[in-house]
Amino acid sequence: MTLQLKTENLNVHLSGRHILKDISVPSLAAGELVGVIGPNAAGKSTLLRSLAGLQRYTGIARLHAGAGAEMQDIARMTPAQRIREIAYLPQQIPQVSSLTVYELLLASLQIAGLSNGAEKDATTISGVLNKLDLGEYAMRPLSELSGGKRQLVAVAMVLLKKPKVLLLDEPTSALDLRWQVEVLNLTRRYLQEHNALALIAIHDLNLALRQCNRLIVLNDGEIAADCASRELDSEVIRRVYGVDARIELCSNGDPVVLLTAVETGASQSVVEHMNMMEKQ
């Protein structure tokens, strides 16, 4: 059996609220870049935290890490097992610190129990930094880096551990247009090279349509759609986001969402979500 991740009737309750409601996702497989989309407070971050083993849930979330492995319940995996197989990138970018980029990455390897000695660690860290064009920042303290560069360092921390499952919560939120595309291209190459899969919570629908193989659309804690990216339709967008839009193909054949109108009144809940300071 190859790499697989699946959920069945996954539910999360927080402070008396039903955040995730019977989330059932048929098998996700190696090579898939899955975009998790939906309005604010739809449950995207909660789903990723649950799959990372960081949020208690009821129901089933199982991972089969590949040949020779057994299907495991993520909630029952040991911290060491989860660190080896799953990497989670939260929304929050690394805070300013006196640690250099290199020191931070080295510490993350050591804490995860993945260090292979000073020489091999240096080679591994250098390789990842160069892929993200961060080589010149290796000996710079995080306190000297912009928010965008710190977010790239966070991406480097994830790739450094060579996980089978990447759970990335808005990994492009602080990046400029070039690096939004570069990070997702790099993620796609990583999945192919390492026989891995990734779920990415993302707000940019056009970026999701262009880069992801599959989309899971969440709305109010439920799955509103689970489809190939090119199968997303304007009705789902209207129902979930409360906006009128159409999807067309651009000159090179990629789908593009074109906003036509925002519903008044009917989309009040969407407006409220957009104004919420605290995301789920």
C-alpha positions, 0 to 999 in steps of 0.5 A: 500500500502506498502513502494514504491519508483519510478521515471519516466523520471527523468532528471538533468541538471548542468552547461549546461550538461545533467547529468541524462537522463530520468531515469525511475525506476519501483517500488522499494519495502521494503526489497530491497538492490539496488546497483547503479553501473557504471563508474565514472561520470555515474550519481550515486551520482546525482541520490542519491542526487535527491532522497534525495531531495538535487538536483533539477530535472525534471520528477517524483520521488515519495515515498510511506512510507507505510501503512496509508501514501500517495504517495508523490512527493519527491521534494514537501516533507517538510524538516521535512518529508524528514528527517523522511523518507529518510536518505542520506549518502554522499561520503565525510566522516565526517571531523575531529572535536573536537566533540566526536562520542557521541556528534555528534550522539546526535546532529544529532538526535536533529537537525533532531527533533528525540530526545526522551529525554536524557535517550532514546537517550543514549540507542538508540545511544549506540545500534547503536554504538555497532552494528558497534563495535564503543562502545569504541569510543563513547567518543573519538573526531572525530579528533582521529579516522581514516578515516575508523572509521569516515565512520562507524560513518557516517553509524551510523548517518544514522541508528540512524534516522531509515529512511524508505529509505537509500541512501548510496553513496559509504558507504564502500570506506574507509573500510577494507574488513571485514567492507565492508561486515559487513556494507552491512550485517548490512544494509540488516538486517536493511531493514528486521527489519524496512521494509525499502529499500536502494540504494547504489552507489558502485564500487566493482562489486563483493560486489554488486553481492553478497550483493544486490538484484537488480542492476541499472547500469548507464552509461553516465546518462542513465540506461544501465541495471536494473536487479536482481543481478544474471542477470547481464551479461558480455555484460553489463559490456563490454558495460559500463566499456569497459572491457572484463569479465566473470561472474562465480559462486564460490564454494559456489554459489555466482557470481564472476566477473573475468576480462579478458581484457581491451579494448584499444582505445574503452574504452578511455572514461572509462579511462578519467572518472577514472581520473576525480577528480570531481565526479558527 
